[in-house]
Amino acid sequence: MKKVLFTLAILNLSFYAIGQKEYISEEIQIKMASMAAPEEDREAVRVYGYDRQGKTVLMKEGTNNLVCIADDPNMSGISVSCYNKKLDPFMSRGRELKAQGKDMMETRAIRKQEVESGNLKMPDAPSMTYVLTGKEANLNRETGELKDGKLRYVIYIPYATTQETGLPNKPHAPGMPWLMDPGTHRAHIMITPVDKNP
C-alpha cells in the first residue's frame, strides 16, 4: 500500500511539473513583461508576475499609466501584455476569478454582471492594451529576449458599436482594425499588424 501511495504521489508531482514551465526569475519576468510596452515607457511600468507556485504577485511598482503582466507559466506559448491602468479593476478581477478556479466563460459572465450592476468599473475613455506573443522555443530564459515576437494592439472602448465607430466586426484585410464584441462591456478594437516573417 505504501508503494502505491508513493507512486501516486510521484505521478502527481510529475503531471504538475509537466503543466508548468521552468520558473523564470523575477528580474527576467519584469524584463519580459515590460517588452510589450512602448520602449520609452518600459522603465516606469508596474509589473505583475508569477511565483514558483504559479500565483500572481506584484513584482514592481510603477509610476506611469501602464500595468504589465508576465508570461503565465500554466499557459503554452509566450504571451506578455501591458494595459492602461484604467483597465486594472477589470483585469485584476479576471485574475482573481481565474485563481478561484473559474473558467473563461464563467469569468466572462461574472464580470459582465458586475459591470452592469456598477460594482466593477470600466474605463470612461478608450484604453490601450499591448500584447506581445511568441514561441517558447524562441525565448532565451537567461536574458528574457524573445526572437520573432509579434505585437498586437487592443483598444478597449466599452459598449462601442460598429454603427457608431464605422469599424467592421471582423477584419476584411490583413492588419486592418476591427471591433470585437461590439455593443458589450468588452468591446475593443483589434489591430494585428501584418506578419512580415510568417
N, C-alpha and C positions, 0 to 999 in steps of 0.2 A: 504493500500500500504506500509506503514512504517513497519507493522508487517511482510509482505512478504519479504521486503528487509532485515530486521533484521534476519529473519530465514535463508535466503540465506547466509548472512554473517557468521552466526554461523556454518552452514553446511560446508562452505568453510574452515573455521578455523579448524573444526573437521577433514575434509579429509586431511588437511595439517599436522595436528598432527599425524594422523594415519600413514602417509607416512614417518614420521621422527621418529628416535629412540630418546629416552630420552637423553638429552645433557650430554656428558661426559666431565668432567673438563679438562682443558689444561694439567695439570700435569699428569692425568691418560692417556690422549691421547698420550702424549710423551712416557710414560712408555710402553703402549701397542704397539705403532709403533716400538719402539726400540727392542721389543722382537723378531722381525723377524730377526734381525742381529745376527751374532755370538756374544757370551757373552762378549768376550774381546773387541769388537768394540762398544758396546752399548752406552757408556758414550760420545763418540765423534761424533755420527751421527747427521746429520741435519734432522729436522722433520717438515713436513707439516701436519696440522690438519684441523679441520673444526670449524667455528664459529657457533653461535646459529642460523644463517640463512642458514647454510649448505654450506657456501662458503669456499674454500680452503685458508688457511692463514699459513704463516711461523710462527712456534711456537718456534723453537730452531735452532740457528746457529750450524754448525758442524765444526769439524776440521779434519775429516778423509775423506775417499773416498766414504762414503755411504750416500744416501739420503733416508729417510724413510717416508712413508705415513700412516697416521692414518686410522682407520676404517671409511668408508663413511656412514654417518647416513641415507642416502637415499637408501642404498642397504641392502637387507636381509642378515642375517648371519654376521659373523665377518671375516674380511679379512684385514690384515695389510701387508705391504711389505717394503723391503729395496733394493735399487738398486745402482749399481756403478754410480758415478756422471757423467761419460761419457755418460750415458743414459739420463741425465736430460733434454737436449733440446727436445728429442723425447717424454719423459714422460710429461714434462711441457706443450708441445704443445697439447698433448692429453687432459690434464685437461682444458686448455684454450678453446678448441673446445667443450668439454662437457659443460662448463659453458655458452657457446653461444647457447646451445640447440641442438647441433649436436648429432645424434645417433651414435652407434658404427660403422656402415657401412660407414656413411658419414665421420666420423673421420678417419677411415682407408684409405679411398680414398684420402682425403685431404693430410694426412701425406705422403702417397705414392708419390703423385705428387710433394710435397715439397722436399722430399728426392731425388727423381730423377732429380729435377731441380737444386739441390745443395743448396737450401735455408734452408734445415733442415739437420743438421749434425748428422750422426750416428757414433757410436764408430768404431775406426780403429783396434780394437782388441776384442777378446771375453770379454763380460761384464756380470757380475753376478747379478742376482736378487733373493732375498729370499722372499717367500710368506708364511705367517702363516695364517691358516684359522681355523674356529671352529663354534660351535653353540652359538647363543645368550644366550641360557639357561645356557651355561657353563661359561659365563663371570661374574665375580664379578665386578660390576661397581664402587664399592668403592675402590678396590685395583688394578684393572686392570689385575688381574690374570685370565688366560684362561685355563680351565680344558680340557684335551684331545685335545689340539690344534694340527693341522697337518701341518708340514713344507714341502714345495716342493721347488725345485731349478730350476731356469730358466737361461740359459746362452745364451745371445744374441750373435749371430755370423752372422751379415748381409750377405745375398746372399750365404751362405753356402749351399751346395747340399748334397744329400745322397751319390752321387758318390765320392765326394772329402773327405767326413768325414768318410764314411763307416757306418754311422748310418742309421737305418731304418726310414721310415716316420710314423711309428706307433709302439707302444711297443709290443713285441712278448712274453714278460714275465713280471710278476709284478715287478715293481721297476726298470726296465731297462731303460737306457737313449734312447731317440729317438729325431728325428729332426722334429720340427713343422714348417710349412710354408717354406719349403726348396726353395732355389733359389730366395727368396724375401728379401726386406729390413728388414722384420720382422722375418727372420729365427732365430730360437732359439732351444737350446737343452732342453728338458723337462726331469726332474728326479723327480719322485714321489716315495719316499720310501714306502715300503710295510707297510700297516697299521697293527700293531700288536694287536690293540684293535678295530676291526671293529664294 
